[in-house]
Each structure stands twice: as structure tokens, then as C-alpha cells.
Amino acid sequence: MPAATLIPTIVNNQENLYEGNLRYYFRLVFNSPNAQLPYHNFRHMTGVLCQTYLAARFYKERLDSKTRRALFIAAIFYDFGHSANASDDEKEVDLAISLFKQNILEEDKLFLPEIERLIRATQWPHVEMEADLAVQIIRDADLAQSFSDVWIQQIVFGLAAENKVSPLEMLKQQRNFFLGFKFNTDWAKKQFGGQVLADKLQEVADLLDILESGD
């Protein structure tokens, strides 16, 4: 299912995978101050939500509806208000948690500690914590954008702009990044491991060959 179609399905809870809906939180993210950043933008936030949803659907029998709701809220909100400062992710996560606390629905306050824990799980480099299934899912979903059709625009150009390096330098960094990929869940390994990962490494090599060759 394409992401554009999947978003209303998730937000309206059309598959009854969690409790309630995410319409209120989606409106906040749609109008978030970072929605138009080069990388930490609306596409990134909703992309992580979509991948989290697909993973949670894969593990439907292992997660209850309350846990899935907490997971989806954390996924859509974990980069809310991002300043495009890639040098201090702890500060960015603190900001997202602070803004979430200011905007949390009354019905979700009971689950605030779990939502906060899952947002904290995305901090990069990853912080030490119990890596239960929900934590594993959101971490893998955060990495999944590297395998999307828009990864060149989002990462090679977008993240390069936020990190203040050239797109070519960012592309060069992708090789070691992909070589170091370690997935947490069987879902991610099936979706992005093996030949998919090998093809991505080859794509990076081919792109660098085109850009750096003199012919």
C-alpha cells in the first residue's frame, strides 16, 4: 500500500489496530514548525509512522492495542519541533518530549511514560534501555527511510543540508552507513535485509561512479 494511501488508513484507524484515532496528532504534525525542513520534515515523520504501522501489523499478535497506540503516537511525534541541528540529538528528543507533553490528549496521559520511553528510544546514537519489541520496531522504522524511493532527496540532499556538508559527501557516507546496518526485528530483516541491502549498496556505488567519473 503506498504511503499516501496508508496515512489516512493509519490516522483514521481503519483497520482497528489500536484504540481511538490519531486525527488530532496528525493535524499537529501537519502544521509542525519543522514540517518543511530539508530532512526532519513532514515526509520523515509520517514515513516513520507508516513503517512503524507496518511492523506493528506484522507483530499484531504480540502487541496489544494500547501498546500499538503508544507506539504510533511516539512514531509520529518523535521529531516534532526539530531544529535541524544534527549535532545534539539528545536535545532534539528532549524538545519533542516537552512539546508532546504540552499537547497530549487527556486520554493519553496514562500512557505518557511509555510514549516518552519510545520517543527516547529513537535518540541517536541509541541510548541504553530495555530493547523490547516496541523499542525495536520504532528504531527499525526510523532507519527504514534509507530504503524508500525518496532516500536520495531526503538523505543525500536533505540530511546533507542540515549537516552542512555537500550532497556528494553525504552520498559517500552512505556506504559505511549501510555496511553497519543492524536490524532489530525479523520484520525489518525480511523487508530490508539480504538482497535488498546488497542492492542498496550497489546503488550507492553506481551513483558514486557516475558522479566521480571523468567520462
N, C-alpha and C positions, 0 to 999 in steps of 0.2 A: 504493500500500500504506500503510495507516495506521501512524503511528509506533509504536503499541503492538504491532503485529504485526511491524514492521520490526526492533525492538530484538532480540528473540531470533534473528531471521534473521542479523543482523549479529554478535551476540555468539557465536553457535554456528558462524558461518561456513558457513551452509547453502548458499550459492551459490559456495563455494570461491573467493572473490575475493582472499584473502590467505593467509598461512601461519599455521597453528595456529588458535587461537580467542582471544576476549577475555573469557572467563568470569572469570578471576582479577581483571582490571582492573575489570570491571563490578561485582563484589562490593565492591571498594574504593570505587567511586564511589557505589554504593547506600548505603553506610554512611559517606559522607564527612561531615566536620564542617559543611560548608556546604549539605548536601542540602536543608535546609528554609528557606534564606534567601528573602527576597521575590523576588529576581531571579536571582542567581548560584546557582541551586539545581539539583536533580536534573533537572528538566524542561529547563533551559537546557543543561546538559552533555550530556544524551542527545539533545536536539534538534539540537545542533551535530553530534554523531556521525551522526545519521540523514541530515542534509543532506550531510555530507562523504561518506558512503557512496553516496548517490545520485549525487553528482558524480563520484566515482571510478568508479562503474559506467558512467556516461556516457562517461568517458575510459578505459575499460578497456584499449584497445589502446595507450595512451600511457603507462601506469604499470605497472611490474612488481609482482609480488605482495609483494615485500619493502618497496617504497615504499608500497604501499597499507596494509600492516600498520603501518608507522611513522606514516602519516597518521591512521589510525583511533585509534591509541593517543594521539597528540597531541590529537586532537579530543575524546576522552572525558575526558582528564586535564588539559586546559589551564587550567581554572578550579578545580582541586581545592584545597580548603582556603581558598577565597576568604573574605576578612574582611568583605565588604560595604562596603569603603572604596573609593569610586569616584574618589577624588582622586589616587591614585598607582597606576596600573595596572602600572608597571614593577615595583613592589614585589610586587604580587599575582602577576605572572608569575614573578618570582624565587622566590616561595614555592611555586608549583605545580611548578616545575622541581626545587626542593630536595626536595619531598615525593615527586615521582616517582622521583628518584634513590634515595630511601630504600626504595622499594617495587618497583623494577624487577625483572622476572624475569631470571634468568641468561641465558636465551636471547635477550633483547632488548638486552643490554649492548653488543653490537656496533653496534647501531643508535641508541645513546643520543645521539650528536651530531646525527643527523638529527631525532630526536624532539624534542630540545631546541630545535633551529632552528625547527621547525614550531610549537612552543608559543610561542616568542619572536615568531613572525610575527603572532600574534593581539594583541600589545600595542597598546593604543590611546592616543594616535594611533599609527598604524603606523610602525614603525622602518624605516630604510633597509636593505634587503637585496635580494639577487637574488630577484626575484619569479618563480620557476619555477612550473610548473603546480601542484605540491603546495601551495606557498605561496598561490597564487591561490585554490585550492579551499578551503582552511581559512579564509581571510579572507572569502570569499563565504558560506560556510556559517555563519560567525559572525553575519553580517548577516541571514541568511535568516529568523531568528525574527520579524523585523518583519512578515513576510508570513504567519505562521501564524495559525490560528484563535484562539490564546490570547494574541495580542500585547497586547490591552488589559490583561489581568490581569498578564501578565509584565512589560510595559514601562510602561504608563501607571500602574499601581498598584505593581508590584514594584520597578522601577527608580526610581520616584519615592520610594519608602520608603527605599531605600538611598542615594539622592542627597539625601534630606531636603528635598524640595520637594513641593508638592501634586500630586495626580494631574492636575488641570486644567493646571497649569504644564507638567508633563511632556507632556501631550497637545499643548499649544501648540508645544512644541519639536519635535514630530514633523514638522511641515510643512517646516521648513528641513532637517531631517534627511533626509527623503525627497527633497526637491529636490536635495540634494547627493549622492545615491546615485551611486556609480560602481562598476559591477561589473567584476570582473577576468576572468571566464570567459564563454565563449559559453553554457555550461550555465546560469549564473545569468541572463544576459541573456534567454535563452529562457524560463526559469521565472518571472522576477520583473520583467523589463523591460517596456517598451511599455505596453500597456493595463493590465496587472496593476499596474504602478507608478502609472499615472494613476488607476486605481480606488482605490488605497490613499490617494492624496492627496485624492480626493473624499470618501472615508470619514472622514478626519480633519476635513475642512471641515464635513461634515454633523454629525459629533459635536459639534464646537465650536458650531455653530449651535443645536443642541438645548440644550446646556448653558448658553450665554450669552444666549439669547433670553429676553425677558420674558413670552412668551405661555405 
